[in-house]
């Protein structure tokens, strides 16, 4: 019944697919950042772990900030779309860091990834609640979380397979950035369609 609630709710299904890709990206970032910084960029394990810890602190602040922005200024669907594109850009920026990059540049790239790849959850739940039909909020939320947790499990597996088959950490981060980019564009298109439909309905009511 829960999955059917998602499948019947097309905007909810798109949001759930977005959550899959965002969770996919989030777990790849968290799981492999220390290995990437240590093995590819030559940072010590202590420094790499410190950067990850700082990034996680940043994600907490970002979740609050994105929530305020979604409440006051930006439509949540638009914000999620923008976060998807920013998440992709941040992942590519992280992947493009050379071994000669300074610690400040690495911290900046990791912080950008954390603010986007780890800061989207609150806005997602707010948009999910808005899309829920009366009496379906719990079922839709539970079923949508199935997609979210599936992304969380699949992301590290796919990333590890890329590395295991001769890929690089940088290449894996850059390649997987395509997923949140596609999801972000999907959310922006959904918002544009919703706005167009609302305008068409308003024109119909005001017409002769």
C-alpha positions as CSV (number, residue, x, y, z in Angstrom):
1,X,0.0,0.0,0.0
2,X,2.8,2.4,0.8
3,X,4.6,2.0,-2.5
4,X,1.3,2.3,-4.3
5,X,0.8,5.7,-2.6
6,X,4.1,6.8,-4.2
7,X,3.3,5.3,-7.6
8,X,-0.1,7.0,-7.7
9,X,1.4,10.4,-6.7
10,X,3.5,11.4,-9.7
11,X,5.1,14.4,-8.0
12,X,5.8,12.2,-5.0
13,X,7.4,9.6,-7.2
14,X,9.7,12.2,-8.8
15,X,10.6,13.5,-5.3
16,X,11.4,9.9,-4.2
17,X,13.6,9.3,-7.2
18,X,15.4,12.6,-6.4
19,X,15.8,11.4,-2.8
20,X,17.4,8.1,-4.2
21,X,20.0,10.0,-6.1
22,X,20.7,12.5,-3.3
23,X,21.1,9.8,-0.7
24,X,23.3,7.9,-3.2
25,X,25.6,10.9,-3.6
26,X,25.5,11.7,0.1
27,X,26.7,8.2,1.2
28,X,29.4,8.2,-1.5
29,X,30.8,11.5,-0.2
30,X,30.8,10.4,3.4
31,X,32.0,6.9,2.9
32,X,35.0,7.6,0.6
33,X,36.1,11.1,1.5
34,X,38.8,10.1,3.9
35,X,40.2,7.5,1.5
36,X,40.2,10.0,-1.3
37,X,42.0,12.6,0.7
38,X,44.5,10.1,2.0
39,X,45.2,7.9,-1.0
40,X,44.7,10.4,-3.9
41,X,45.6,13.8,-2.4
42,X,48.2,12.6,0.0
43,X,46.7,14.0,3.2
44,X,47.3,12.2,6.6
45,X,44.5,10.1,8.0
46,X,44.2,12.5,10.9
47,X,43.8,15.5,8.7
48,X,41.4,13.7,6.3
49,X,39.2,12.6,9.3
50,X,39.3,16.1,10.7
51,X,38.0,17.5,7.4
52,X,35.2,14.9,7.3
53,X,34.2,15.8,10.9
54,X,34.2,19.5,10.0
55,X,32.1,18.8,6.9
56,X,29.6,16.9,9.0
57,X,29.3,19.9,11.4
58,X,28.7,22.2,8.3
59,X,25.9,19.9,7.1
60,X,24.0,20.5,10.4
61,X,24.2,24.2,9.9
62,X,23.3,23.9,6.2
63,X,20.1,21.9,7.0
64,X,18.9,24.7,9.2
65,X,19.8,27.3,6.7
66,X,18.1,25.6,3.8
67,X,15.0,25.1,5.9
68,X,14.8,28.8,6.6
69,X,15.3,29.7,3.0
70,X,12.6,27.2,1.9
71,X,10.2,28.7,4.5
72,X,10.8,32.3,3.6
73,X,12.1,32.9,0.2
74,X,12.4,29.9,-2.2
75,X,9.9,27.3,-3.2
76,X,11.1,23.9,-1.8
77,X,11.0,22.2,-5.2
78,X,13.1,25.0,-6.7
79,X,15.5,24.8,-3.8
80,X,15.9,21.0,-4.1
81,X,16.5,21.4,-7.8
82,X,19.2,24.0,-7.1
83,X,20.7,21.8,-4.5
84,X,20.9,18.9,-7.0
85,X,22.9,21.1,-9.4
86,X,25.1,22.5,-6.7
87,X,25.7,19.0,-5.4
88,X,26.8,17.9,-8.8
89,X,29.1,20.9,-9.2
90,X,30.6,20.4,-5.7
91,X,31.3,16.7,-6.5
92,X,33.1,17.7,-9.7
93,X,35.0,20.4,-7.9
94,X,36.1,17.9,-5.3
95,X,37.2,15.5,-8.1
96,X,39.2,18.1,-9.8
97,X,41.4,18.9,-6.9
98,X,45.1,18.2,-7.7
99,X,47.4,16.7,-5.2
100,X,49.1,20.0,-5.0
101,X,46.0,21.8,-3.8
102,X,46.3,23.6,-0.5
103,X,44.5,22.4,2.6
104,X,42.2,25.5,2.5
105,X,41.0,24.5,-1.0
106,X,40.3,21.0,0.1
107,X,38.4,22.2,3.1
108,X,36.3,24.5,0.9
109,X,35.5,21.7,-1.5
110,X,34.5,19.3,1.2
111,X,32.4,22.0,2.9
112,X,30.6,22.7,-0.3
113,X,29.8,19.0,-0.8
114,X,28.6,18.7,2.8
115,X,26.3,21.7,2.6
116,X,24.6,20.3,-0.5
117,X,25.0,16.5,-0.4
118,X,24.3,16.3,3.3
119,X,22.0,19.3,3.8
120,X,18.9,18.5,1.7
121,X,17.0,16.2,4.0
122,X,14.8,18.7,5.8
123,X,13.6,20.5,2.7
124,X,12.9,17.1,1.2
125,X,10.6,16.1,4.1
126,X,8.8,19.5,3.9
127,X,8.1,19.0,0.2
128,X,7.0,15.4,0.8
129,X,4.5,16.6,3.4
130,X,3.2,19.2,1.0
131,X,2.6,16.6,-1.7
132,X,0.9,14.1,0.5
133,X,-2.9,13.7,0.0
134,X,-5.1,13.8,3.1
135,X,-4.7,10.5,5.0
136,X,-1.7,9.4,3.0
137,X,1.1,11.3,4.6
138,X,2.5,8.4,6.7
139,X,2.2,5.9,3.9
140,X,3.9,8.3,1.4
141,X,6.7,9.2,3.8
142,X,7.4,5.5,4.6
143,X,7.4,4.4,1.0
144,X,9.5,7.4,-0.1
145,X,12.1,6.4,2.5
146,X,12.4,3.1,0.8
147,X,13.8,5.0,-2.2
148,X,16.0,7.0,0.1
149,X,17.5,4.1,1.9
150,X,17.9,2.2,-1.3
151,X,20.1,5.1,-2.6
152,X,22.1,5.0,0.6
153,X,22.9,1.3,0.2
154,X,23.5,1.4,-3.6
155,X,25.8,4.4,-3.6
156,X,28.8,3.0,-1.8
157,X,28.5,-0.3,-3.6
158,X,28.5,1.3,-7.0
159,X,31.4,3.6,-6.0
160,X,33.4,0.7,-4.7
161,X,32.8,-1.3,-7.9
162,X,34.1,1.6,-10.0
163,X,37.3,1.7,-7.8
164,X,37.5,-2.1,-7.9
165,X,37.5,-2.1,-11.7
166,X,40.4,0.3,-12.1
167,X,38.6,3.6,-11.7
168,X,40.0,6.5,-9.6
169,X,38.3,8.2,-6.7
170,X,38.3,11.5,-8.6
171,X,36.8,9.8,-11.7
172,X,34.1,8.1,-9.5
173,X,33.1,11.4,-7.9
174,X,32.9,13.2,-11.2
175,X,30.9,10.5,-12.9
176,X,28.4,10.0,-10.1
177,X,27.8,13.8,-10.1
178,X,25.6,13.2,-13.2
179,X,22.9,11.7,-10.9
180,X,22.1,14.7,-8.7
181,X,22.4,16.9,-11.7
182,X,19.7,15.0,-13.5
183,X,17.6,14.9,-10.4
184,X,18.0,18.6,-9.9
185,X,16.9,19.3,-13.4
186,X,13.9,17.0,-13.0
187,X,12.8,19.0,-9.9
188,X,13.1,22.3,-11.7
189,X,11.1,21.0,-14.6
190,X,8.4,19.7,-12.2
191,X,8.2,23.1,-10.6
192,X,7.9,24.8,-14.0
193,X,5.1,22.4,-15.1
194,X,3.3,23.1,-11.8
195,X,3.6,26.8,-12.3
196,X,2.4,26.5,-15.9
197,X,-0.6,24.4,-14.9
198,X,-1.5,26.9,-12.2
199,X,-1.3,29.8,-14.7
200,X,-3.5,27.9,-17.1
201,X,-6.1,27.2,-14.5
202,X,-6.1,30.9,-13.4
203,X,-6.5,32.0,-17.0
204,X,-9.4,29.6,-17.5
205,X,-11.2,31.1,-14.4
206,X,-10.6,34.6,-15.6
207,X,-11.4,34.0,-19.2
208,X,-14.8,34.6,-20.9
